Amino acid sequence: MKPFKLFLISLIILAIFITPIGCAKESETILEEPEEEVEESNGESESMKEEIVEETSEEEPAEVAGEEGNGAGNNGNFGKATLSADWIYYQNSYDEGKFYKIKTNGSEREKINDDTPDYINVVGDWIYYRSTMAWIYKVKTDGSEREIINGDETDFVSVMGDWVYFVSISSGNKIYKIKTDGSGLEKISDDDSGEFSVAGDWIYYNNNDDGDRIYKIKTDGSGREKINDDMSYYINVVGDWIYYTIPGVDAAGIYKIKTDGSGKEKINDDPSYCINILGDWIYYGKLDDNAKIYKFKTDGSGKEKINDDMSLFINIAGDWIYYDNLDDHLAYRIKTDGSERQPAD
């Protein structure tokens, strides 16, 4: 976990009690030892010396509907839950953070394995996630055939089709991609990057080398462009719009801007974090109301309060919101209309 993220998570807690501040991420401690060694067939080393992808790459982008492993909004909140078919896959804080799945109707809860997963992505009958040593793993949805895909320290994992996109902490926070079978490791960008969102054949990311401004780059490493001049966090790309938060006091709020960099608009004045978008609704933690979850429409109308908990890491799975409660340090879920709050066990 990068130092600036550790700094920001401490500011988040202070912000709830003192003054509004921007986004924050969690530093998770993983205690167990790895169960297997990385296979040399993955083709990578600790130094990750692969060359940046050539702009002449002939690779086709993964744009098939349903092949996205988890949404950008969830991944921006550590991807602790996701929906696939009629199953919700999640990290169970009531069993030491182990990996579980449950039917959307609350039946058939099953433990997948003893890992503590985050950045959970489901594509077909495979689950891709980060766990022990911050490595990337995959396992079948029935808990079988657990494998290591990449054995370097990683952050922010997102799966699209046959490719796993991630930030490599081991190589200075550069964006890489690797095939879901562990082959074909390629570097996409030389920028020091934080969170990102993959949309079609573009990756939108905040560039730590340029004050966390939003940039975009094609999945083949070409076409790098700067989008805005704001310090931007919790990037969600929906259609032709990028939604994000700005920290601070004067500029704090939720903004949107076109993917070509035009049409910037402030759509909410609340000091916000952990934003996540589902359909026409934006869900977020409202820092000046004890980090309670609110929602409003993407056009800025219809603001509603969802819960009364001090909330962190807002993940949406179907019509359920999964979140961490900072009051008791356990996870809960609640319907997107604010009903049926219950432990996410």
C-alpha positions in Angstrom: 0.0 0.0 0.0 1.4 3.3 -1.1 2.4 5.9 1.6 -0.1 8.5 0.4 -2.9 6.1 0.8 -1.9 5.3 4.4 -1.8 9.1 5.0 -5.3 9.6 3.5 -6.9 6.8 5.5 -5.8 8.5 8.7 -7.2 11.8 7.4 -10.6 10.2 6.7 -11.1 9.3 10.4 -10.1 12.8 11.4 -12.4 14.3 8.7 -15.4 12.7 10.2 -14.9 14.5 13.5 -13.0 17.7 12.4 -13.3 18.8 8.8 -14.3 17.5 5.3 -11.5 15.8 3.4 -11.2 13.7 0.2 -10.9 10.1 -0.6 -9.1 7.4 1.5 -8.2 3.8 1.1 -7.6 1.0 3.5 -4.3 -0.7 4.5 -5.1 -4.4 5.0 -2.8 -6.6 7.0 -2.7 -10.2 5.7 -1.3 -12.6 8.3 -1.2 -16.0 6.7 1.7 -17.3 4.7 1.3 -18.2 1.0 0.3 -21.8 0.3 2.2 -22.2 -3.0 5.1 -20.8 -5.0 4.7 -18.7 -8.1 5.3 -20.7 -11.2 8.1 -19.6 -13.5 5.7 -20.1 -16.4 4.0 -16.8 -15.5 6.9 -15.2 -17.2 7.5 -12.4 -14.7 10.2 -11.6 -12.1 10.3 -9.4 -9.0 11.8 -6.5 -10.9 9.0 -6.8 -13.6 11.4 -5.7 -16.4 8.9 -6.2 -19.2 8.8 -3.5 -21.8 5.9 -1.2 -22.2 3.3 -2.4 -24.7 4.0 -1.2 -28.2 1.4 1.1 -29.8 1.2 -1.3 -32.7 -0.4 -4.0 -30.6 -3.0 -6.0 -32.5 -4.8 -7.2 -29.4 -8.6 -6.7 -29.4 -10.1 -5.0 -26.4 -12.5 -7.0 -24.2 -15.8 -5.2 -24.7 -18.3 -8.1 -24.4 -21.2 -7.4 -22.1 -21.0 -9.3 -18.9 -17.3 -10.0 -19.0 -16.4 -7.3 -16.5 -15.4 -9.0 -13.3 -16.6 -6.2 -11.0 -17.7 -2.7 -11.4 -15.3 0.3 -11.1 -17.3 1.6 -8.2 -16.9 -1.6 -6.2 -13.2 -1.9 -7.1 -12.7 1.7 -6.0 -14.0 0.5 -2.6 -11.6 -2.5 -2.4 -14.0 -4.8 -4.3 -15.2 -6.5 -1.1 -18.4 -7.8 -2.7 -19.7 -8.5 -6.2 -22.8 -10.1 -7.8 -22.6 -12.8 -10.5 -25.8 -14.5 -11.6 -27.7 -15.1 -8.4 -24.7 -15.3 -6.1 -23.0 -12.6 -4.1 -19.3 -13.1 -3.4 -17.9 -11.3 -0.4 -15.4 -10.9 2.4 -17.0 -12.1 5.6 -15.8 -10.0 8.6 -17.8 -12.3 10.9 -15.4 -15.2 10.1 -12.0 -13.4 10.2 -12.5 -11.9 6.7 -12.7 -15.3 4.9 -14.1 -15.7 1.5 -17.9 -16.5 1.2 -20.7 -16.6 -1.3 -24.5 -16.4 -0.6 -27.6 -16.4 -2.8 -29.2 -13.1 -3.4 -32.2 -14.2 -1.4 -30.0 -14.9 1.6 -30.0 -18.7 1.3 -27.2 -21.2 0.7 -24.3 -19.4 2.4 -21.1 -21.2 1.6 -17.4 -20.6 2.4 -15.2 -20.6 -0.7 -11.9 -20.7 1.1 -9.9 -19.3 4.0 -8.3 -16.4 2.1 -9.1 -12.8 3.0 -10.1 -11.5 -0.4 -10.4 -8.0 -1.9 -10.8 -6.7 -5.5 -13.2 -9.7 -6.0 -13.9 -10.2 -9.7 -16.0 -13.0 -11.2 -15.9 -13.9 -14.8 -17.6 -17.2 -15.9 -16.9 -19.9 -13.3 -13.7 -18.3 -12.1 -13.1 -15.7 -9.3 -10.1 -13.4 -9.5 -9.0 -11.6 -6.3 -6.1 -10.2 -4.3 -5.1 -11.9 -1.0 -2.1 -13.3 0.7 1.1 -11.2 0.2 -1.1 -8.9 -2.0 -0.7 -11.4 -4.8 -3.4 -12.1 -7.4 -5.2 -15.4 -7.2 -8.0 -17.2 -9.0 -10.3 -20.0 -7.8 -13.3 -21.7 -9.2 -16.7 -20.5 -7.9 -17.1 -23.8 -6.1 -13.8 -23.2 -4.2 -11.7 -25.6 -6.2 -8.5 -25.1 -8.2 -7.0 -22.2 -6.4 -4.0 -20.8 -8.3 -1.6 -17.8 -8.2 -1.8 -15.7 -11.3 0.8 -13.1 -10.3 3.2 -13.1 -7.4 4.1 -9.4 -7.2 2.7 -7.0 -4.7 -0.3 -5.4 -6.3 -3.1 -2.9 -5.8 -6.4 -2.2 -7.5 -7.2 -5.3 -9.5 -9.8 -5.3 -12.3 -10.7 -8.1 -14.7 -12.1 -7.5 -18.2 -12.6 -10.5 -20.4 -9.4 -12.5 -20.7 -7.2 -9.8 -19.1 -6.5 -8.9 -15.5 -5.5 -5.2 -15.0 -3.7 -4.1 -11.9 -1.3 -1.6 -10.4 2.0 -3.2 -9.6 3.4 -1.8 -6.3 6.5 -4.0 -7.0 7.3 -1.9 -10.1 6.6 1.6 -8.8 2.8 1.7 -9.1 2.6 1.2 -12.9 -0.5 -0.2 -14.6 0.0 -3.7 -16.0 -2.1 -6.4 -17.5 -1.8 -10.2 -17.5 -3.9 -12.9 -19.1 -6.3 -14.7 -16.7 -4.1 -17.9 -17.2 -1.1 -16.0 -15.9 0.6 -15.5 -19.2 1.3 -12.4 -21.3 2.4 -9.9 -18.7 2.6 -6.4 -20.2 3.1 -2.9 -18.9 0.6 -0.4 -20.0 1.7 2.9 -18.5 4.9 4.4 -17.0 2.9 6.8 -14.8 2.8 6.3 -11.0 -0.9 5.4 -10.9 -3.6 5.0 -8.2 -7.1 3.8 -8.9 -8.4 3.2 -12.4 -11.5 2.3 -14.4 -11.5 0.2 -17.5 -14.1 1.1 -20.0 -14.0 -0.4 -23.5 -10.5 -0.1 -24.8 -9.6 2.8 -22.5 -8.3 2.9 -18.9 -9.0 6.0 -16.9 -6.8 6.6 -13.9 -5.5 9.2 -11.4 -1.9 10.0 -12.1 0.1 10.4 -8.9 2.9 11.9 -10.9 0.6 14.8 -11.8 -1.2 15.5 -8.6 -3.8 12.8 -9.0 -5.2 14.4 -12.1 -7.3 12.0 -14.3 -5.6 10.6 -17.4 -6.7 8.0 -19.9 -4.7 5.5 -21.9 -5.7 2.7 -24.3 -5.5 -0.9 -23.0 -2.7 -1.4 -25.5 -0.6 1.4 -24.0 -1.2 4.0 -26.7 -3.1 7.3 -26.8 -2.2 8.6 -23.3 -4.1 11.9 -22.6 -4.8 14.2 -19.7 -8.5 14.7 -18.9 -8.7 17.3 -16.1 -6.8 19.5 -13.7 -8.5 18.4 -10.4 -7.1 16.2 -7.7 -9.5 13.3 -8.4 -10.6 10.2 -6.5 -13.1 7.4 -6.7 -13.2 7.4 -10.5 -16.4 5.9 -12.0 -16.8 5.8 -15.8 -20.4 5.5 -16.9 -21.1 5.9 -20.6 -19.5 9.1 -21.8 -19.1 10.5 -18.3 -16.4 10.2 -15.6 -17.6 10.8 -12.0 -15.2 11.6 -9.2 -14.7 13.3 -5.9 -12.4 16.3 -5.1 -11.1 16.6 -1.5 -10.7 19.8 0.5 -13.1 22.4 1.7 -13.8 25.0 -1.0 -13.9 22.5 -3.9 -15.2 19.4 -2.1 -18.0 17.6 -3.8 -18.8 15.2 -6.6 -18.1 16.1 -10.2 -18.6 14.7 -13.6 -16.7 15.4 -16.8 -16.9 13.9 -20.3 -14.4 11.2 -21.2 -13.0 13.7 -23.8 -12.3 16.2 -21.0 -15.2 18.6 -21.8 -18.3 19.5 -19.9 -17.0 19.5 -16.3 -19.9 19.9 -13.9 -20.3 19.9 -10.1 -23.3 17.8 -9.2 -23.2 17.7 -5.5 -21.7 20.0 -2.8 -21.3 17.4 -0.1 -17.7 16.5 1.1 -17.8 12.9 -0.1 -15.9 9.7 -0.4 -16.4 6.0 -1.4 -18.7 6.9 -4.3 -20.2 4.1 -6.2 -22.7 4.3 -9.1 -25.5 1.9 -10.0 -27.8 2.8 -12.8 -28.9 6.4 -12.4 -27.9 6.6 -8.7 -24.7 7.7 -7.0 -24.1 6.3 -3.5 -21.5 7.9 -1.3 -20.3 8.5 2.3 -21.2 12.0 3.5 -18.3 13.2 5.6 -20.1 16.1 7.2 -22.9 13.8 8.5 -20.7 11.2 10.3 -19.9 9.3 7.1 -23.5 8.0 6.6 -24.5 6.7 3.2 -26.5 8.9 0.9 -27.6 8.6 -2.7 -28.7 11.0 -5.4 -29.4 10.8 -9.1 -26.6 11.3 -11.6 -28.3 14.6 -12.7 -27.8 15.9 -9.1 -31.5 15.5 -8.0 -33.3 13.3 -5.5 -30.8 13.2 -2.5 -31.8 10.6 0.1 -30.1 9.2 3.2 -29.7 5.4 3.3 -28.3 4.6 6.8 -27.2 6.0 10.1 -23.9 4.1 10.4 -20.4 5.5 10.1 -19.7 3.8 6.8 -16.7 2.9 4.8 -16.1 0.9 1.5 -19.4 1.0 -0.2 -19.9 -2.0 -2.4 -23.1 -2.7 -4.4 -24.2 -6.2 -5.3 -27.6 -6.3 -7.0 -30.0 -4.3 -4.8 -27.8 -4.7 -1.7 -25.2 -2.3 -0.4 -22.3 -3.9 1.5 -20.2 -1.6 3.7 -17.9 -1.6 6.7 -19.3 0.0 9.9 -16.6 2.1 11.7 -18.6 1.9 14.9 -18.1 -1.8 15.5 -15.6 -2.7 12.7 -18.0 -5.2 11.2 -19.6 -5.4 7.7 -23.3 -4.9 7.1 -25.6 -4.9 4.1 -28.7 -2.8 3.5 -31.0 -2.5 0.5 -30.4 0.4 -1.9 -33.7 1.9 -0.7 -32.4 1.9 2.9 -34.4 -1.1 4.2 -33.5 -4.5 5.7 -30.2 -3.5 7.3 -28.5 -6.7 8.6 -25.0 -8.2 9.3 -23.2 -9.3 6.2 -22.2 -12.6 7.6 
